[in-house]
């Protein structure tokens, strides 16, 4: 099994040269979308740092603990974005609940190349708001998270043909991830 990235290594990967972000560690409840597929929301967009992208939604497990956050997208606060809401953050884990059963599965990174097909893109849920669902599945609290499609954590568009890293299984539609360095 490959070693998980350290927090320092993750900060280095997420620290862009073209987009000034402030990466911080927040401690508390958060959604982890690292292995989630994403569904595009027809005719809806989201603006991130002045650029407009298609809006997508992912179902993600809600976990607790320290996690990486982009303060530029979270109004410089780790506080939840509102009642019944959490932020979608990232925490390196060896295992966590994953769709479709929401049972705990090993974390497994893989690479894929984006395509122009409706399900061949990627999504970025890092530091975007999520609505916590009232009902758990398999004892896992879940949240519906909303974020940009084909936008990298550095704030730039991800065109077809880009190599992306994700923890979603092969065949997942528009998985949450980020371009490889």
N, C-alpha and C positions, 0 to 999 in steps of 0.2 A: 504494500500500500504506500502511495506517495505521501510525503509529509505535507501537512497543511501549511499554508502560508502564515507567516508571523504577522502581527498587527503592523509592524514597521514595514514589512514587504508590501502589505496591502495598501498602506498609506502611500508608499512610493509609486505603486501601480496607478492609484487613483489621483495622484497629484499631477494635473495636466499642465502643459506649458501654454495652451491657448485659452484656458478658462480658469480664472482664479477661484479656487475653492478652499474652504477651510474644513479640513477633516478633523473630527473630534470624537472621543469615545463618550457615548451616553450610556447610562446604566438604568435599566428598568425594563418594562414590557415593550416589545417591538415585533414586527412581522418579518420573517425571514423568507424572502422570495427566491432564493438562490437556485432552487430546483423546480420552479413553477413555470408552466406554460402560460401564454398570454393570448387573450382574445381581443381583437380589434373591436372598438365600439364604433359602429358605422356613423359617418358624418360628424364625428366629434374630434376636436383637436385639443392640444395642450401647448401652452407657450412656456418655454424654459429659457431663461436668460435672453429673451428677445427673439428666439427662434421658435417656429411653430412646427409641431409634429403630430401625427395621428395619435389619438388616445387609446390606450389598451387597459385591460383589467386582468389581474391575476389573483387567484385564491392562494393564500399563504398561511403557514402556521404561525401562531403568536407564541413567542418564547420570552424568557426573562434573562437578563444579565447584561454585561457590558457589550456594546456593539458600536461599529464604526458608523458615523453620521456625517453628512455634508451640511454644515451650518449655513452655507449660502442659500440652500433650498428650504431650510427649516426656521427661517426668521431668527437665526442665532440662538435657538433655544432647544433643549432636549425635552421640554414639556410636551406631553401629548397634544396633537393638533385640535383636540376638542373632546367632549364627552363621547364615549363609545368609539374612540378613534386611537390609532397608534401610528407611528412612523414605520416605514419599511426600511430597515437598516441591514447591515451585514455583520455577521459574526462567524469567524472560522469555527466549524464544528466537525467532528468525526462522523456524527450521525444526527439526524433530526427527522421529524414527521414529514412525509412526502405523499403527494397525490399518487394514485387515486384513493388509496385506502386510509391515508393519513397515519399509517403505522410508522414507527421509527425505522429508517433505512440508512445504510452507510452513505456518507457524502462521497460523491465521485465526480471529479472534474473531467470534462471532455471538451474537445474542440470541434467546431463545425464551421462551414462556410455559408454565409447568408445567400439567399436567392431572392428573385423578384416574385416568387409565387406568394399567394395570400398567407400561407403559414410558414414561409421560409425565412422570415426576418428574425429580429430579436427585439427585446424590450429592455427598458431600464426602469426598475422600480426603486432604485437607491435613493432614499431620503424623500420619498413621496408619501402622502397620507393614505391611510387605509381605514375602512369601516369594519369594526369587529362584528362578526356574526353572532346572533343570540344563541345559536345551537352548536354544540360541539359535535365532532364526528370522531369516533374511535378515541374518545377522551382527549381530543386535540382541539384547542380553541383556534378558530380560523378567522381570517380577515380578507375582505375584498380590497385589493390595492389598485391604485390608478396611477399610470405613468406613461411616458412617451414610448412610442414604437420607433425602432431604428434610430435611437439617439444613444450616444455613449455616455458613460458616467462623467466624461470630460466636457460634455455639452455640444458635441459635434454630431452631424448626421452620419449614419452608418449605411453606406451604399451596398447593394448586392455585390457579392464576391469578397466580402470582408470576413476574415477568420475571427471567430468569436469563441470565448471560453464561457462555459456554463456548467451548472450541476444538474440540469434537466436531463432526463433520459433521451436517448436517440428517438427521433420521431415526434418529440414534443413540439407543438405549434408555437412559433415565435417565443422561444424560451428567454427567460431573464438571463442576462449575461453582460459581457463587455468585450470589446475588441482586444485581441492579444497585442501586447506591445511589440 
